[in-house]
Amino acid sequence: MAGSNFVDYVKIFCRSGAGGQGSAHLHRDKLTMKGGPDGGDGGRGGHVIIKANAQLWTLIHLRFSRHVFAKDGGSGGQSRSTGYEGEDQIIEVPLGTVARDAETGEVIFDVTEDGESKILVKGGRGGLGNWNFRSSTNQTPRYAQQGEERVERAVILELKVLADVGLVGFPSVGKSTLLSVVSAAKPKIADYPFTTLVPNLGIVGYRDNRSFVMADIPGIIEGAHEGRGLGLRFLRHIERNSVLLFMVAADSDNIHKEYKILLNELKQFNPELLDKKRLLAITKSDMLDEELKDEIRLDLPNIPYTFISSVAQQGIVELKDMLWNAINEDNETAPKAE
């Protein structure tokens, strides 16, 4: 998922197809000079449809195709024949994509399962042919109904990646390194802040051929909700995660304080994130002996925690066990904000 190819936000302009006009045809053949109405209905206009595709990871394919127009329906014909339906336009998107009205910001729907399809903009209904308007007092109606007009709508598509575990931490705390160690993902790793500029996903192998998905997002800093650093733009990618793994380096001046800063930034972005299960990984712990670990334990937040070192491969198995149990626990009460 290269940074230049990752697009998680696009605005598109959609227009459905107009419904076809109903026919006002009167029956004629060599034996009938003045027959009754036999005009058929117009065809439905094409829909604009969103379809989830598990093979897609980004919205980049929509960056330069931001106008999506469905086809109009055909007019009705004689012998009560219905006009053809307008061709639908199908927009394929990654799982976890949310569609919002661009003017109101209201969520229209989201798609989370492979192959799931939902109508974004409905095509116009076809007009009724004169066959539908015949009556005992009007046996030869010479009129038919127009089809419904096209519908135009500006829509914002936002991608929220689907993962079981979301990594939360300051820049350079070791999130990308952990992801590269526990999965086949190859995120960019360097010893300077904000190395990760886009979310990365990795499938973490577990015991008995089981697995779960982990998401690494760009690091956040204090004041991110005010736009500092990379802001909170990427936090929407952990809104769907069932477990949040907070990561704080062992050489931090105050691990508990850093945890509370991160927690506050999540709260400022979306208070509902505080309802998720939270775990803590103290990274770069290969520099600690047991005495230092005991000292650190005295002032840790009241959530499950473990000491790890991705580089030294320490505590990784224990971390996987802790994450797997948290993902699969039922009726777990989320920890309260501290």
PyMOL commands that set and color helices and strands:
alter all, ss='L'
color gray80, all
select helices_A, chain A and resi 3-5+60-62+130-133+175-182+207-209+224-226+233-238+255-269+271-275+285-287+290-297+316-328
alter helices_A, ss='H'
color red, helices_A
select strands_A, chain A and resi 9-15+48-52+67-69+89-93+97-101+107-111+117-121+152-159+165-169+200-205+211-216+243-249+277-283+305-307
alter strands_A, ss='S'
color yellow, strands_A
deselect
rebuild
show_as cartoon
